[in-house]
Structure formats: structure tokens, C-alpha cells
């Protein structure tokens, strides 16, 4: 079975059976996907995280299908209906749809109309009708009038119910209807009577009709959401007449009275059983495809958001702006610890501007602030303008930071545990400041669905969404690596091989024993075994470690290779890292062993060039147009700076410095056909856009991307 699975996965993914076998062995041994892709390239043939995850998913699906087959075989055996041909067919079948079709006639049913008719003894009459040789079925039906069967028509009705069920369970019949659905099914949506005003935001779908295979994922998810809210009536249908005609061609083989009975049963089978069954199947399949597309878009956005450029370890002032309630100001040290907090009231209606200026000046001096982070919510533009008019003794950069999800974080258990003595306003301001310093470290504390990127994330399969988002967060955290001495337990949880318990144990050990000075010390952490150490060590950094390799992505298992390289060149490891001329003398092929190949050696040499290098780019400052504060300031033809805030499969939403984001539709991203907006733009990208139209009533802004 294992070899069969390897062969099937290889065929599906175009990856060799050998690579698949080694990958599955590593996964079975407890290795994580980030660890395998980074440190086991020789075993996998250099497979990346996406390929490894695909292998894992395919293997899990095949195991699920194998378990389902066991259930099916056991059920049919219990009925005494298993034949060698049927057994062979089930054994060889791995398509779950076909498998369920094979099983359908044997599947235990609730009390159906056909089952009631069988219990009345009408199955022989149904068989007689299906043969279509009897010239007078009404007369033959009279023989079955007894017990609960009232008359000949009642007998024929029961026989037709049995035939209808047989037709609906026939594999070829189901495939005939499936084919019609796949080729010509149309999804239709209509607003429910009396719900027009309540459903106004779904106005585009009040009289909607489109071929199902051309319905986009965002359209489908919007329709299904409105249907779930009881606002739209939705149906999926092919050409009914053509379907019935095709079914009749298969089952009606004579022009006599029996043929008429069978034709009536076929029509009933289609309308009552087959159509609804296949419609449900296609509704589920189309929803699954829409979910996959929405999740793919969300994952891409989340990855870009998590890998946004960090300011780094600087002393930062965070401001959560407001008008009436004032601006909450916090001051953090370079490690993100809260030093001070207070409120200022520089705006209407309080207007304590002079007092606010004095307080800001005093805090900047007292806490040696390097940069200021302003949340992009209410009063953001006014606060940014207020700060830029201040003069400080040194240059202080002002950044506008997305505060999506900050309120979710500030009320969460994580925030309460971090700041038990402070209220939500202080926690929110701290989150804004920390997002500037290190977006990844702060955003992992928030449910990704609350970060403000994605498309219909609350409507998709939540289990699949959570799995994809967790994998994305894990991938990003391990790609960047974390500082072992400053990382929160929440950030450490996502490191390969760690989990909530080990992450907390690391934080507790750090609190009791002081900062880690080497990766080896990790082995002293309670419950840190050899396997967990192997999985996590390469992703944990110690900036001031005695061994410089402890602040690199070189795995401890490879330290001996670097030490041998240094020894061969007559220098220390630190000298080797510091001197490019020495590194150029290394001949990597000299260090190949049965377990260490050229992929690992190339990774080691790359890391020695820039040990502990952060893969995220440098942060850039940005300014909105000073003349645009509200949607009323916009007019067609204006060209404005903006920041890409969210990407969907129909376009990109751009923040132009007002409450409402503008949409650059897919067709306005470039002067050519674009199928995926991610080809053109990315989250947090600074862009220039042209205003195409402004709908003030619906608060919609249409934009065009201006090519740089």
C-alpha cells in the first residue's frame, strides 16, 4: 500500500517516488516542514515547503480514502452482497466520487419511498416494468393489490418509486447528469421577496445568472453568504429537458405501456432525486474551489504582511490617535518594553495643543525616542501632521502603521498576560509601536482573520483556513528566525519543534537564569529533548553569543563543518565570518560526506556571508497627499500616492489616506491582461493611483494604477 501511495503521489505532483518516500519518512519521524525544507535538502532533493506540504496533504487524503474503503467493504460484506468483481473495483478505485457512486446502492438508507414499496412486496413488479415486455402492466399490477396496496395504480406508483431510486443510484445515470452540470450548469440568485432593503449590499446579485464554471470565487462566496443570511434564493441547474432526454435514452427501451411507466419513473428520478443530489455535489465542489481560491489569496496577503519591513530594535513612541478621547501615547525601549504612557489632546474638541507639544517634546527627550508610530485610524492624518510640525533635537521619523486587529489584541488573553495592570487603550498603543519595530513578532499574537487582509475569510471552510494560516505563520517565523533572548512565548510557539509548553519553558528558564549565551543551553530547558532541539535550534538566534554561529541559520549539527573549514584555513570561525577573502578560498566539494551534500554546503557558505541576515527589506517612510482628508476631497483624474492594503482576486484595495480605501480593479492594474493581482502589486507596496470615479453615496472609489 505504501509503495502504491508513493506512486500515486508521484503521478499527481510530478515528484519522484524516492523524494516522496524520504519526505514521508522524515515527517513520520516528527520532522517539521520548515526543518525538512531548510536542513534536509539532500534527502528530499531540495523540495520546498509548498511541495512538502502537498506531499503530506496527498498522503493524508489517500489514507482517508483507504479508511473509507474499509468501511464500504465491511458494510457490503455484512449485507452478503460482495462479489469478486465488486471487491476488485473497490480495491482499484481511489476517486472518492466514483467510490461513493459504487457504494450508493448498498449504502444503508433511511425509510425512502422505494424502501416502503419494497416492504409492500412491489420489487418484482418494478423488475417486470424495467424489462419493458409486458403489454398490459395495469392488469399485471392487480396481482399486487393486497395489504397496504390499495389498487393497481398504487402498485404501479410503488414500482415506479423503486425504479426511480435504481435510476438515481445508477453510476452511468449519475455521470450523465454530472456531465450536463459540468458543461452547462447555471447558478441563479434572486432576492427574497420583502428583503430588498435588508439585502442592499448584495444588490449586484438580486437578478444574477451566470454559468457556474465562469462564476468567480468572490461572487460565489458573496452569493452563498447572502443565501445563509436568508436574503437570496440560489439554485444551480443544467438544461433539464436535455438531462431527462439522455436518461430516457438509457433506460426507456420500448414504446409500449411499460416504457411509459419507466419514462415516468425516470422523470421522477431526475426531478426528485438525481438533480438535487448532483446540484448539492456541484454546490459543494464550487464552494470548495471558491474556498481554496480565497484561502490562497489570504495566505499570499498574510505572508506579505508578516514579512513587512521592520524598523528593528529602536526606541519607539506609539500613538493611538483620537479626537474627543485624546491620543494615547506610549514609550518603548529597544526591546519593546513599556517605559511610560499618558494621554495628549492636540485636536478638537479639547484643543490642549500647547500642552500636547510640551508632553511630546519631554517624552522624546526623556526616553531617547528614535521613531514614532501613529495608528492609521481616526485622527491619524491630523496626528501625523501635528507631529511633523514639531522640532526635535535629532531627526525623528514618523510612520503611519496599520492598526487592524490592534483592538482585538488589546482585549485578548495574550495582552492581559503581558500588561495585566494596564487598560486596553495602553495595550493598543503598545501594539502599534511594536508593529513598527517588528511586524512579524507582533502580528503573530492576533488571529490572522482580524488583521484586515483577505477575501470572505469568515465564509470559507474554517478548518482549512486555520491550517493554511498556521502553516503560513510558521513558515514566516522560521524563515526570519527569532531572537532567543527577546522572543515572546507566543512567537516561540511557531518555531519548528516547539509548541506552547516548550515555548513557555524557554521563557521561564530565561527569566530564572538570565539570557541564553549559547544554543547548547537550550538542552537545560525542561522537556527539551534531542528531537525538539534538532528541530528548533537552527531557527533560534543569539546575537551576543560566544560562538558567532549561534546567531546564524547554520544548524548546530553543521558547526563541525564550519570549524573544519576555519581550521583548514588556519583561522577562527569568527575570522572566517569577518574575512571575505578567506571565505573565497573555501572549496566546498572537499567537505562532501555521505550525509552532507552540496545543497547544505551552499547554504552554509551563503549564511557565512551574512550571518543572521533578516530576509525582510529595509523600511521606507511614506506620505499621503496633504490636500486629501475625506472622500469629498476627491475628484476624477486626481493622481495620488497610496499604500496597497489588501489584495483580492478581483483587484487591490489602496489606502489613500482617508477612511475609505479605493479599489484598483484587475482590469486597471496594467495595460495588459492580468489574471493575478499579485503579479503586479504586493501588500504595503507604495504606489501612485489615478481616481477614475467616486461614488459618495455608496462610499466607493475606483482607481487606476499608474505605472512607475
C-alpha positions, 0 to 999 in steps of 0.5 A: 500500500505504501509503495502504491501511495508513493506512486500515486503521489508521484503521478499527481505532483510530478515528484519522484517516488524516492523524494516522496518516500524520504519526505514521508519518512522524515515527517513520520519521524516528527520532522517539521516542514520548515526543518525538512525544507531548510536542513534536509535538502539532500534527502528530499532533493531540495523540495520546498515547503509548498511541495512538502506540504502537498506531499503530506496533504496527498498522503493524508487524503489517500489514507482517508480514502483507504479508511473509507474503503474499509468501511464500504467493504465491511458494510457490503460484506455484512449485507452478503452482497460482495462479489469478486468483481465488486471487491476488485473495483473497490480495491482499484478505485481511489476517486472518492466520487466514483467510490461513493457512486459504487457504494450508493446502492448498498449504502444503508438508507433511511425509510425512502419511498422505494424502501416502503414499496419494497416492504409492500412486496412491489420489487418484482413488479418494478423488475417486470416494468424495467424489462419493458415486455409486458403489454398490459402492466395495469392488469399485471399490477392487480396481482399486487393489490393486497395489504397496504396496496390499495389498487393497481395504480398504487402498485404501479406508483410503488414500482415506479418509486423503486425504479426511480431510486435504481435510476438515481443510484445508477453510476452511468445515470449519475455521470450523465447528469454530472456531465450536463452540470459540468458543461452547462450548469447555471447558478441563479440568485434572486432576492427574497421577496420583502428583503430588498432593503435588508439585502442592499449590499448584495444588490449586484446579485438580486437578478444574477445568472451566470454559468457556474464554471465562469462564476468567480470565487468572490461572487460565489462566496458573496452569493452563498453568504447572502443565501445563509443570511436568508436574503437570496434564493440560489439554485444551480441547474443544467438544461433539464429537458436535455438531462431527462432526454439522455436518461430516457435514452438509457433506460426507456427501451420500448414504446409500449405501456411499460416504457411509459411507466419507466419514462415516468419513473425516470422523470421522477428520478431526475426531478426528485432525486438525481438533480438535487443530489448532483446540484448539492455535489456541484454546490459543494465542489464550487464552494470548495474551489471558491474556498481554496481560491480565497484561502490562497489569496489570504495566505499570499496577503498574510505572508506579505504582511508578516514579512513587512519591513521592520524598523528593528530594535529602536526606541519607539513612541506609539500613538493611538490617535483620537479626537474627543478621547485624546491620543494615547501615547506610549514609550518603548525601549529597544526591546519593546518594553513599556517605559511610560504612557499618558494621554495628549489632546492636540485636536478638537474638541479639547484643543490642549495643543500647547500642552500636547507639544510640551508632553511630546517634546519631554517624552522624546527627550526623556526616553531617547525616542528614535521613531514614532508610530501613529495608528492609521485610524481616526485622527491619524492624518491630523496626528501625523501632521501635528507631529511633523510640525514639531522640532526635535533635537535629532531627526525623528521619523514618523510612520503611519502603521496599520492598526487592524486587529490592534483592538482585538489584541488589546482585549485578548488573553495574550495582552492581559498576560503581558500588561495585566495592570494596564487598560486596553487603550495602553495595550493598543498603543503598545501594539502599534509601536511594536508593529513598527519595530517588528511586524512579524513578532507582533502580528503573530499574537492576533488571529490572522482573520482580524488583521484586515487582509483577505477575501470572505475569510469568515465564509470559507471552510474554517478548518482549512483556513486555520491550517493554511494560516498556521502553516503560513505563520510558521513558515514566516517565523522560521524563515526570519528566525527569532531572537532567543533572548527577546522572543515572546512565548507566543512567537516561540510557539511557531518555531519548528519543534516547539509548541506552547509548553516548550515555548513557555519553558524557554521563557521561564528558564530565561527569566530564572537564569538570565539570557541564553549565551549559547544554543547548547543551553537550550538542552537545560530547558525542561522537556527539551529533548534531542528531537525538539532541539534538532528541530528548533535550534537552527531557527533560534538566534543569539546575537551576543553569543560566544560562538558567532554561529549561534546567531546564524541559520547554520544548524548546530549539527553543521558547526563541525563543518564550519570549524573544519573549514576555519581550521583548514584555513588556519583561522577562527570561525569568527575570522572566517565570518569577518574575512571575505577573502578567506571565505573565497578560498573555501572549496566546498566539494572537499567537505562532501560526506555521505550525509552532507551534500552540496545543497547544505554546503551552499547554504552554509557558505551563503549564511557565512556571508551574512550571518543572521541576515533578516530576509525582510527589506529595509523600511521606507517612510511614506506620505499621503497627499496633504490636500486629501482628508475625506472622500469629498476631497476627491475628484476624477483624474486626481493622481495620488500616492497610496499604500496597497492594503489588501489584495483580492482576486478581483483587484487591490484595495489602496489606502489613500489616506482617508477612511475609505480605501479605493479599489484598483480593479484587475482590469486597471492594474496594467495595460495588459491582461492580468489574471493575478493581482499579485503579479503586479502589486504586493501588500504595503507596496507604495504606489501612485493611483489615478481616481477614475470615479467616486461614488459618495453615496455608496462610499466607493472609489475606483482607481487606476494604477499608474505605472512607475 
